[in-house]
Amino acid sequence: MGSQKFINPDNEKQSVEIEECKLDKKIEDFDSRNNRIPEVDEYYVDLGMQYRLAQVMNSTSKSFKNEIPIHIALMGHMGTGKDHDIEQFAAKLKFPYYRIPLSGEVRDVTLLGSVQLYGDGKGGTESRWQDGELTRALRGPAIVNLSELNAAGPEVLFALHSLLDRHRKLELPNGEVLSLREDTYIFGTMNPTSLRDYAGTQSLNKAFADRWVIWDKPFPNKEQLDAIFEKRYPKLQKEYRELIIKLATEVNNSFISDDISVNIETPMSLRTIVERIPIGLDVYVNSPDPLKDTWENFVLPHVNKEDLDHYKTLWNTIVRKGPSIKPKL
Amino acid sequence: MNSKKKNIEGQIVEDFEKIRPAITRLLQTQMKNDDISLRYGRSKSNSKNDIVINPSILVNTISKTNLDRDEVMIGTVVHEAIHATNNYSLDSESLNKLFPEELDDVEDIDDVLEILTGPFGKYVFDILIHSIEEKIFVKQYEGLNSILEDIYTESFSEIKKLGNFSQYLSLLFHSITSYIDPEFENYKKPVVSSLNESLHILKTLNYENVNVSELIEATVQMVDICRRYNILPDLDNYTLGEQKEIEESLDESVVNDLSKVLIPSSNNVTTGNTLQKFLGQTETKSTDEKLNLMDDHISKVGASTTIYFPSGNTAKVVENKIPNNYKNLYKNGLETYESLLQQWNLPIYKVTNKIKPYFIHNQKRQRISGFDQGDLSPHVPIMLASGRYERMFEQKQRLSNKSYAISLLIDGSGSMIEKNKDELHPWSLASALIGASYLSQICFELDIDFEVSIFNRAFASEHTENEETYNKRKFAVSSMLNRSYGSSAQELYSTANHYFIKEFKDSWRENYQQFIGLIEFSRNLRDSIDIGISNDSIPPVSMFEKGTNIDEINIMHATKRLLNHPSNTKMLVVLSDGMTRGSLSELQNSINFATKNGVDVIGIGIGNRGSWREYINNVQIEKPEQLIHSIVNITKDILIKNIKLTSGVA
């Protein structure tokens, strides 16, 4: 069985080594689980989160022999890349990855499972237990990402309580009790709660919150965005890169402000910064002002109407006239 | 304020609110201070985090530009905010090291610069600070940089039209900020030479942070360069009075010039607020006092007399007694007066006798002439000799019952105390005053009701003020009005003023000293106060500097007083250089109104620059020597015409 080394980006001498997951081909759901192992994103830039997650995994399993129930939740705004962090952590360790959104529509039966009627082929029916999404994940080695933790309804929280605490067990409605395996790790993600936050979210129930260690996942700063661009679009000229990063930094600074007289509702997500804009630049490569056309056609359509003046003012202050050179992607 | 500006101001609040959140957050991020807030208004800033954007700055910039309005708005607001956020203090220790002998316990920036560089260093220093802090901020935002570049480019060609020192300051700004390549060779040689030498100093400066001590040192060197190339005068060659005049004139031209070619900011020389960034530290102490002075001034303007023109328009005029301290110039004034009479060959006492009879004839004797028998007037020989009487006898039975009221209005605008290039002293106001003195003397001797007043349009002085208290109040009210009223400030600041030297009810003897003191000032200007008297005793001579006038306001005001006077013959004499800032048609209507209501308006024009066509009765005096002769003739003509009209016989 191989292992993966996680290096502290702030101090390359520090590292944590963790064994990769080796799926046993004999397990019943091997194919399905094997398909769940994510691809390594060659453009993913670890801004330090991988190393921190590895540290915790290493500590809980080696130092405390999995006796202490500790689960990490990443809290950050939409588009900060928190789910991508957990997914890439699973990819690197070759774990099957289950991302289970706990949005308001998800009920406990969806997570845990239920008894369903099936035809018996003789004109009659028979009832069979059908695992829910979470149950299915917990039956083998996995990294489970319970996303949108603070959107979960009360019955979902109730169902998860005993899994996340010292019992480490999931009680299914059919009477089965599923223990949390030592090679199954539960993570979570959530949006920050504030007055203007995401629809359906709420402050975490105290009992539920007590079962998590919550880490902030902020928008990447200038240097981090620079590193992402350097890795993903190494040919993109400095003139473009600097302006895109400055726009993203200033827009997101406005988004995270607590002052409702200056903040906006639409952040510039990592998806917009490193996917939408580069695509736009490619589409408008022959335009006299590719960045301006990209901004108007790939960014502004996603912006809340109330935030358009804010976006326009920042554009005029930071860019106004984009570079006239052809972007290289 | 024209209608374009009014419309712009109406829309500015809405436009400002669109950009305010983004700019505020940008500033918060840049300054690493989440407490910074940005607001639009005329009220004062509450704290260093409270940035107030003065509407007049926005209106002025936006109304002048042809660029995209939203972009100019962004550029102007950020520009104003950049220069509003940084306040500096002096590092006395490092300054004392740099200038160990000159600066002993001097802590005020104004004093430091005055000692090290004279009165002009503050402009160089202000531009250095302004340019560097703008460069530091703007270089981080390409969009902002390009907006400001466009705004500066729009007015760049105007730099060539500025005075040498203003050119130097503007090009110094561009050399530092690098929005535009100034291409020095297009400018005058002394300016280019000064700049080329100054560039060596610029290369040594820190452009990452504003280093005050370093900039003071650079200022000292640059002022020295400017003096060597004669773009700044060497004040040692002038008298104290002349020095003051040069300073004020340069101050006015620098502020006017720079506001044309740079984006105005409430915190620097472009709006006359030089060194504001330093003064801001002590400002809170005096702000309340300044606010009180402004409120008093506004109350005074509000309570002043409203003048109704025949056209239906209205105007305000502030009435005051002439400041009492002018009497302190009486002694020298009397000598000046006598010497002017000699110098200009004005035999005033002799000539007075030529006109007296015309008044006496109608007023004292109350008889009419033109009869073959009757009484003989003692003035008959003159009347006959001048051809005014054809018959020498007067008759008792047809009394004219004449009584006179005369109002003498003297133009006290700045142009009246300007001198031509070839003249040592100005003469317009002096001769107007001597003319008024001549008529006053006749009225006084003949016991005719008369009043004497001087008018202008400037910041109004008060009766008990001296030069120091006037200037202190003037600057305080000016700065508070600019902050609080933006584009309307000028209308409130400069008022039409009517200073009474003598009202109808006053004694001429009691006010004669102030009048003669005015003659002294009118001839010798600031030298007149350089006579070793205490500051408390110096009259507020600044009240006449930079003043303009609006003749029709004062004509209507005086007409109203004359119409209320019980006399049956009324005369209004206006002694002016004819350079009114008002409307010529309004002036014409006002004169017509006065004439129709029985007031004879006489325009006595001084000099050859103005126009007196609007005055039905007018005479022009191109040289002071013509003064008395002209006044005698026109007054005599009016009196005779009047006699004819009322008696039907001359």
Interface residues (C-beta under 8 A of the other chain):
Chain A: L243 K246 E250 N253 S254 S257 D258 D259 S261 V262 N263 I264 D309 H310 Y311 K312 T313 L314 W315 N316 T317 I318 V319 R320 K321
Chain B: K18 I19 R20 P21 A22 I23 T24 R25 L26 Q28 T29 D34 S37 D70 E71 I74 V78 Y141 E142 G143 L144 S146 I147
